[in-house]
Amino acid sequence: MQSPGHKRHGFTLLEMLAVIAIVTFLAALLLPTLGRTQARARRIQCLANLRQTGLGFHSFLHDHNDNFPMQVSTNSGGTEEVLLAGYRAGVDFYISYTHFQTLSNDLATPRIFACPADQARTPGDDFEKLSNRNVSYFVGANADYELPNSILAGDRNVVSAASGSSRTLVRLNQGAPASWTRELHGWKGNELYADGHAERVNSRAVTLPRRNAPAVMDLLLPTIKPASAAPSALASLESSDRLQMPGKW
């Protein structure tokens, strides 16, 4: 028999179960908020990556008569011939990373080409070994510095509504809609423009700006070659899904 002054210590089983239930309930409330916070942080970092990439592209064009790599010959450090070879092939091609590779003299690391939300891509440490596996962003093949709203780059999770469209190229114009998939930022995306600014696109639709942009934009996706894919028409340019750096052929 307990003395009148004795105090009970510890929890009863019922009290412990009540505490566990409360903690579980609070965790269920907090986890979605934590997940949204982490997703927001990854998207902000992705936007910062694109801004840094934009600085690299602008440093390049200032040294090449206001032309982006896609309009500069490989003999001068650009990727024009690679781009034209892709168009001539008329099939899927897997060399979009080369357009980012040209920025090796202007950027400290290629790690910024991988979005932190992209679980299917691995940040690269070496420009010479760069491949589509290290790139999360498309490049606007015909981005024009004199048309500041040209889409220069953006998240790779873009899909065309056109039937039979290419896995590696999305042709965007006012009459050909495209959209973001859920893969990176949940039906949203980030875009970099020819004037160097980057912004979040919070609608599912991917559209061309109506002013100061080309009537048609070709978005080259960093698609990874399927293991079962037939030999590419660009086989002479490809080597283990990797090219030599433009300008060093």
DRENPA-972550 format. One record per residue (C-alpha): residue in one letter; z, x, y. Coordinates in nm, 3 decimals. Layout:
// DRENPA-972550
<type: a	pz: Z	px: X	py: Y>
...
This chain:
// DRENPA-972550
<type: m	pz: 0.000	px: 0.000	py: 0.000>
<type: q	pz: -0.104	px: 0.141	py: 0.340>
<type: s	pz: 0.163	px: 0.200	py: 0.600>
<type: p	pz: 0.126	px: 0.007	py: 0.927>
<type: g	pz: 0.029	px: 0.322	py: 1.120>
<type: h	pz: -0.240	px: 0.438	py: 0.879>
<type: k	pz: -0.600	px: 0.439	py: 1.014>
<type: r	pz: -0.900	px: 0.393	py: 0.787>
<type: h	pz: -1.171	px: 0.663	py: 0.799>
<type: g	pz: -1.539	px: 0.651	py: 0.686>
<type: f	pz: -1.790	px: 0.370	py: 0.645>
<type: t	pz: -1.803	px: 0.093	py: 0.395>
<type: l	pz: -2.125	px: 0.050	py: 0.198>
<type: l	pz: -2.212	px: -0.256	py: 0.403>
<type: e	pz: -2.170	px: -0.062	py: 0.729>
<type: m	pz: -2.386	px: 0.224	py: 0.602>
<type: l	pz: -2.661	px: -0.018	py: 0.503>
<type: a	pz: -2.644	px: -0.177	py: 0.847>
<type: v	pz: -2.678	px: 0.163	py: 1.017>
<type: i	pz: -2.975	px: 0.256	py: 0.795>
<type: a	pz: -3.143	px: -0.075	py: 0.875>
<type: i	pz: -3.097	px: -0.021	py: 1.250>
<type: v	pz: -3.233	px: 0.336	py: 1.235>
<type: t	pz: -3.533	px: 0.221	py: 1.032>
<type: f	pz: -3.601	px: -0.058	py: 1.281>
<type: l	pz: -3.582	px: 0.180	py: 1.578>
<type: a	pz: -3.812	px: 0.430	py: 1.403>
<type: a	pz: -4.065	px: 0.153	py: 1.340>
<type: l	pz: -4.059	px: 0.075	py: 1.711>
<type: l	pz: -4.082	px: 0.436	py: 1.827>
<type: l	pz: -4.341	px: 0.581	py: 1.587>
<type: p	pz: -4.642	px: 0.388	py: 1.728>
<type: t	pz: -4.540	px: 0.494	py: 2.079>
<type: l	pz: -4.507	px: 0.856	py: 1.964>
<type: g	pz: -4.848	px: 0.833	py: 1.794>
<type: r	pz: -5.010	px: 0.699	py: 2.111>
<type: t	pz: -4.846	px: 0.974	py: 2.315>
<type: q	pz: -4.980	px: 1.243	py: 2.080>
<type: a	pz: -5.328	px: 1.087	py: 2.083>
<type: r	pz: -5.322	px: 1.080	py: 2.463>
<type: a	pz: -5.218	px: 1.446	py: 2.474>
<type: r	pz: -5.502	px: 1.543	py: 2.237>
<type: r	pz: -5.754	px: 1.358	py: 2.451>
<type: i	pz: -5.627	px: 1.528	py: 2.767>
<type: q	pz: -5.666	px: 1.867	py: 2.597>
<type: c	pz: -6.015	px: 1.767	py: 2.482>
<type: l	pz: -6.105	px: 1.685	py: 2.843>
<type: a	pz: -5.971	px: 2.025	py: 2.951>
<type: n	pz: -6.189	px: 2.190	py: 2.682>
<type: l	pz: -6.497	px: 2.019	py: 2.823>
<type: r	pz: -6.410	px: 2.126	py: 3.178>
<type: q	pz: -6.381	px: 2.487	py: 3.064>
<type: t	pz: -6.710	px: 2.453	py: 2.878>
<type: g	pz: -6.863	px: 2.320	py: 3.199>
<type: l	pz: -6.747	px: 2.632	py: 3.383>
<type: g	pz: -6.921	px: 2.841	py: 3.116>
<type: f	pz: -7.246	px: 2.645	py: 3.151>
<type: h	pz: -7.234	px: 2.680	py: 3.530>
<type: s	pz: -7.169	px: 3.051	py: 3.511>
<type: f	pz: -7.475	px: 3.076	py: 3.284>
<type: l	pz: -7.704	px: 2.874	py: 3.511>
<type: h	pz: -7.605	px: 3.072	py: 3.821>
<type: d	pz: -7.739	px: 3.380	py: 3.640>
<type: h	pz: -8.056	px: 3.200	py: 3.520>
<type: n	pz: -8.215	px: 3.036	py: 3.824>
<type: d	pz: -8.009	px: 2.715	py: 3.796>
<type: n	pz: -8.117	px: 2.649	py: 3.437>
<type: f	pz: -7.897	px: 2.561	py: 3.144>
<type: p	pz: -7.947	px: 2.752	py: 2.814>
<type: m	pz: -8.175	px: 2.480	py: 2.675>
<type: q	pz: -8.432	px: 2.557	py: 2.948>
<type: v	pz: -8.409	px: 2.938	py: 2.918>
<type: s	pz: -8.603	px: 3.149	py: 2.668>
<type: t	pz: -8.418	px: 3.321	py: 2.387>
<type: n	pz: -8.561	px: 3.645	py: 2.529>
<type: s	pz: -8.340	px: 3.586	py: 2.834>
<type: g	pz: -8.033	px: 3.471	py: 2.646>
<type: g	pz: -8.112	px: 3.099	py: 2.627>
<type: t	pz: -8.207	px: 2.858	py: 2.346>
<type: e	pz: -8.535	px: 2.702	py: 2.461>
<type: e	pz: -8.733	px: 2.811	py: 2.153>
<type: v	pz: -8.457	px: 2.692	py: 1.921>
<type: l	pz: -8.460	px: 2.352	py: 2.092>
<type: l	pz: -8.838	px: 2.322	py: 2.071>
<type: a	pz: -8.836	px: 2.423	py: 1.704>
<type: g	pz: -8.591	px: 2.143	py: 1.637>
<type: y	pz: -8.816	px: 1.888	py: 1.803>
<type: r	pz: -9.120	px: 2.015	py: 1.614>
<type: a	pz: -8.936	px: 1.989	py: 1.283>
<type: g	pz: -8.912	px: 1.613	py: 1.326>
<type: v	pz: -8.616	px: 1.599	py: 1.086>
<type: d	pz: -8.243	px: 1.654	py: 1.099>
<type: f	pz: -8.147	px: 2.004	py: 1.205>
<type: y	pz: -7.809	px: 2.173	py: 1.209>
<type: i	pz: -7.822	px: 2.435	py: 1.482>
<type: s	pz: -7.673	px: 2.258	py: 1.785>
<type: y	pz: -7.394	px: 2.516	py: 1.803>
<type: t	pz: -7.642	px: 2.777	py: 1.929>
<type: h	pz: -7.647	px: 2.613	py: 2.273>
<type: f	pz: -7.273	px: 2.684	py: 2.303>
<type: q	pz: -7.313	px: 3.030	py: 2.156>
<type: t	pz: -7.503	px: 3.138	py: 2.467>
<type: l	pz: -7.181	px: 3.111	py: 2.668>
<type: s	pz: -7.022	px: 3.411	py: 2.495>
<type: n	pz: -7.049	px: 3.622	py: 2.811>
<type: d	pz: -6.891	px: 3.350	py: 3.025>
<type: l	pz: -6.603	px: 3.220	py: 2.812>
<type: a	pz: -6.313	px: 3.408	py: 2.657>
<type: t	pz: -6.304	px: 3.216	py: 2.329>
<type: p	pz: -6.512	px: 2.963	py: 2.132>
<type: r	pz: -6.194	px: 2.781	py: 2.027>
<type: i	pz: -6.243	px: 2.537	py: 2.316>
<type: f	pz: -6.549	px: 2.392	py: 2.141>
<type: a	pz: -6.320	px: 2.217	py: 1.889>
<type: c	pz: -6.146	px: 1.897	py: 2.001>
<type: p	pz: -5.777	px: 1.891	py: 1.898>
<type: a	pz: -5.828	px: 1.538	py: 1.763>
<type: d	pz: -6.115	px: 1.647	py: 1.538>
<type: q	pz: -5.978	px: 1.699	py: 1.187>
<type: a	pz: -6.327	px: 1.772	py: 1.052>
<type: r	pz: -6.379	px: 2.080	py: 1.269>
<type: t	pz: -6.199	px: 2.416	py: 1.274>
<type: p	pz: -6.163	px: 2.617	py: 1.597>
<type: g	pz: -6.371	px: 2.933	py: 1.582>
<type: d	pz: -6.253	px: 3.278	py: 1.685>
<type: d	pz: -6.587	px: 3.461	py: 1.691>
<type: f	pz: -6.897	px: 3.364	py: 1.890>
<type: e	pz: -7.127	px: 3.547	py: 1.648>
<type: k	pz: -6.989	px: 3.353	py: 1.350>
<type: l	pz: -6.993	px: 3.017	py: 1.529>
<type: s	pz: -7.141	px: 2.721	py: 1.341>
<type: n	pz: -7.140	px: 2.342	py: 1.370>
<type: r	pz: -6.817	px: 2.349	py: 1.170>
<type: n	pz: -6.648	px: 2.491	py: 1.481>
<type: v	pz: -6.798	px: 2.247	py: 1.734>
<type: s	pz: -6.679	px: 1.896	py: 1.825>
<type: y	pz: -6.922	px: 1.832	py: 2.109>
<type: f	pz: -7.284	px: 1.728	py: 2.146>
<type: v	pz: -7.503	px: 1.894	py: 2.405>
<type: g	pz: -7.746	px: 1.712	py: 2.634>
<type: a	pz: -8.077	px: 1.878	py: 2.551>
<type: n	pz: -8.244	px: 1.786	py: 2.879>
<type: a	pz: -7.946	px: 1.804	py: 3.115>
<type: d	pz: -8.069	px: 1.899	py: 3.462>
<type: y	pz: -7.857	px: 2.068	py: 3.729>
<type: e	pz: -8.061	px: 1.890	py: 3.998>
<type: l	pz: -7.960	px: 1.556	py: 3.842>
<type: p	pz: -7.581	px: 1.589	py: 3.863>
<type: n	pz: -7.507	px: 1.286	py: 3.645>
<type: s	pz: -7.703	px: 1.426	py: 3.349>
<type: i	pz: -7.478	px: 1.422	py: 3.044>
<type: l	pz: -7.436	px: 1.789	py: 2.957>
<type: a	pz: -7.190	px: 1.757	py: 2.667>
<type: g	pz: -6.939	px: 1.519	py: 2.512>
<type: d	pz: -6.747	px: 1.418	py: 2.202>
<type: r	pz: -6.964	px: 1.425	py: 1.891>
<type: n	pz: -6.859	px: 1.081	py: 1.761>
<type: v	pz: -7.165	px: 0.908	py: 1.907>
<type: v	pz: -7.382	px: 0.681	py: 1.699>
<type: s	pz: -7.711	px: 0.516	py: 1.790>
<type: a	pz: -7.775	px: 0.146	py: 1.733>
<type: a	pz: -8.138	px: 0.221	py: 1.645>
<type: s	pz: -8.223	px: 0.181	py: 1.278>
<type: g	pz: -8.325	px: 0.495	py: 1.094>
<type: s	pz: -8.189	px: 0.717	py: 1.369>
<type: s	pz: -8.135	px: 1.087	py: 1.315>
<type: r	pz: -7.800	px: 1.229	py: 1.209>
<type: t	pz: -7.842	px: 1.511	py: 1.458>
<type: l	pz: -8.001	px: 1.351	py: 1.764>
<type: v	pz: -7.914	px: 1.041	py: 1.964>
<type: r	pz: -8.181	px: 0.939	py: 2.217>
<type: l	pz: -8.008	px: 0.753	py: 2.496>
<type: n	pz: -8.171	px: 0.534	py: 2.759>
<type: q	pz: -8.104	px: 0.204	py: 2.929>
<type: g	pz: -8.278	px: 0.012	py: 2.649>
<type: a	pz: -8.136	px: 0.211	py: 2.357>
<type: p	pz: -7.761	px: 0.156	py: 2.328>
<type: a	pz: -7.522	px: 0.394	py: 2.162>
<type: s	pz: -7.150	px: 0.375	py: 2.101>
<type: w	pz: -6.843	px: 0.580	py: 2.021>
<type: t	pz: -6.704	px: 0.566	py: 1.672>
<type: r	pz: -6.333	px: 0.555	py: 1.597>
<type: e	pz: -6.325	px: 0.909	py: 1.460>
<type: l	pz: -6.185	px: 1.114	py: 1.750>
<type: h	pz: -6.035	px: 0.902	py: 2.025>
<type: g	pz: -6.040	px: 0.549	py: 1.890>
<type: w	pz: -6.369	px: 0.396	py: 2.007>
<type: k	pz: -6.360	px: 0.607	py: 2.326>
<type: g	pz: -6.485	px: 0.949	py: 2.430>
<type: n	pz: -6.502	px: 1.226	py: 2.688>
<type: e	pz: -6.816	px: 1.343	py: 2.866>
<type: l	pz: -6.916	px: 1.650	py: 3.068>
<type: y	pz: -7.182	px: 1.616	py: 3.337>
<type: a	pz: -7.435	px: 1.857	py: 3.484>
<type: d	pz: -7.241	px: 1.896	py: 3.809>
<type: g	pz: -6.945	px: 2.029	py: 3.608>
<type: h	pz: -6.708	px: 1.732	py: 3.621>
<type: a	pz: -6.572	px: 1.578	py: 3.302>
<type: e	pz: -6.433	px: 1.229	py: 3.261>
<type: r	pz: -6.293	px: 0.986	py: 3.007>
<type: v	pz: -6.513	px: 0.697	py: 2.894>
<type: n	pz: -6.281	px: 0.413	py: 2.800>
<type: s	pz: -6.543	px: 0.165	py: 2.686>
<type: r	pz: -6.696	px: 0.168	py: 2.340>
<type: a	pz: -7.048	px: 0.185	py: 2.484>
<type: v	pz: -7.218	px: 0.515	py: 2.561>
<type: t	pz: -7.450	px: 0.458	py: 2.856>
<type: l	pz: -7.659	px: 0.659	py: 3.097>
<type: p	pz: -7.551	px: 0.670	py: 3.460>
<type: r	pz: -7.796	px: 0.465	py: 3.665>
<type: r	pz: -7.833	px: 0.724	py: 3.940>
<type: n	pz: -7.895	px: 1.100	py: 3.946>
<type: a	pz: -7.962	px: 1.120	py: 3.573>
<type: p	pz: -8.277	px: 1.142	py: 3.357>
<type: a	pz: -8.428	px: 0.816	py: 3.236>
<type: v	pz: -8.377	px: 0.941	py: 2.879>
<type: m	pz: -8.113	px: 1.179	py: 2.746>
<type: d	pz: -8.127	px: 1.354	py: 2.410>
<type: l	pz: -7.781	px: 1.421	py: 2.270>
<type: l	pz: -7.781	px: 1.692	py: 2.002>
<type: l	pz: -7.493	px: 1.641	py: 1.758>
<type: p	pz: -7.318	px: 1.929	py: 1.576>
<type: t	pz: -7.374	px: 1.763	py: 1.240>
<type: i	pz: -7.276	px: 1.956	py: 0.927>
<type: k	pz: -7.553	px: 1.987	py: 0.670>
<type: p	pz: -7.482	px: 1.777	py: 0.358>
<type: a	pz: -7.458	px: 1.979	py: 0.038>
<type: s	pz: -7.735	px: 1.767	py: -0.113>
<type: a	pz: -7.970	px: 1.796	py: 0.186>
<type: a	pz: -8.326	px: 1.909	py: 0.123>
<type: p	pz: -8.428	px: 2.250	py: 0.266>
<type: s	pz: -8.460	px: 2.220	py: 0.641>
<type: a	pz: -8.789	px: 2.262	py: 0.822>
<type: l	pz: -8.596	px: 2.513	py: 1.030>
<type: a	pz: -8.511	px: 2.726	py: 0.728>
<type: s	pz: -8.673	px: 3.026	py: 0.890>
<type: l	pz: -8.420	px: 2.996	py: 1.173>
<type: e	pz: -8.119	px: 2.914	py: 0.959>
<type: s	pz: -7.906	px: 3.147	py: 0.754>
<type: s	pz: -7.609	px: 2.998	py: 0.572>
<type: d	pz: -7.597	px: 2.722	py: 0.837>
<type: r	pz: -7.575	px: 2.992	py: 1.105>
<type: l	pz: -7.824	px: 3.161	py: 1.338>
<type: q	pz: -7.815	px: 3.492	py: 1.510>
<type: m	pz: -7.700	px: 3.462	py: 1.867>
<type: p	pz: -7.987	px: 3.361	py: 2.099>
<type: g	pz: -8.130	px: 3.654	py: 2.285>
<type: k	pz: -8.041	px: 3.897	py: 2.005>
<type: w	pz: -8.328	px: 3.822	py: 1.764>
